[in-house]
Amino acid sequence: MRLFLLLALLVLVPGCDSSDDPVATALLPDDARYAWSLESGLVEGDSLVLSTSEEVRVRTASRNASVPGYRGLTELESSVGVGSSRSWYEPREERLREVAYASPGSTPVVEPRGVIVATDVYGLPYTVAQLVERHRAERGGSEDDSLIVRTDPRVVYELPLEVGRSWVSFTDPFGSTRAVVGRETVTVEAGTFDCFVIRTEIDVVSDAEQFEWLDYVAPGRGLVLRTTETVQEYRGADNQTLGLLRTVERLEMTSGR
């Protein structure tokens, strides 16, 4: 299973021009590498249902890119194995928004389905990007579009970052909110960083027994660590409850800026 790195969800505002704010721009990597891993197993017992990992590279392709309705954007390209995706960000003084994407990219995030069926591969956790594309297809949109400008921009960060601040990230095709819940010193392979801890909540996980998504964001460096943990009911083909399944996802910066 290959998962791509940049979560994209944003709006078309005709004639909108953005100012390239240095604080917001510094939260996007020039060229960085991440280690991504995902493991699923029963909460009680040592049975491992799924384990996979990838190296992810994220680099800035342009600091002055354009898409329909927007100018002065930062374009990021992410590569996982032989696949790649692109996302366009609007760096402003008051916020950083993601406004468009191509070849759908998403930040890996588990989207729990409430009940997981052991013998059904499609019942396993999958990325938010896939959920977005499914909603678009249901509304008659094409999944083959090379460029998609968001109708509901994703607010990645409200600036300046400070403990206690919260905001609505997006509302379509489902709701998401983010909040800065603390500060923490984090050590990853790329080094040790003083980070803001940002918790993300999304409506589609309401059926999960437990869900937590935390981003560790260093000023002037951006995302250095992401962790998600989901606990949900796990059933077999005969609908017999097998127990609770814990899925842990981790994205860690290994090098770069």
Summary of the structure (lengths in Angstrom):
residues: 257
radius of gyration: 18.1
end to end distance: 27.1
largest distance: 56.9
contacts: 859
relative contact order: 0.22
helix: 8%
strand: 56%
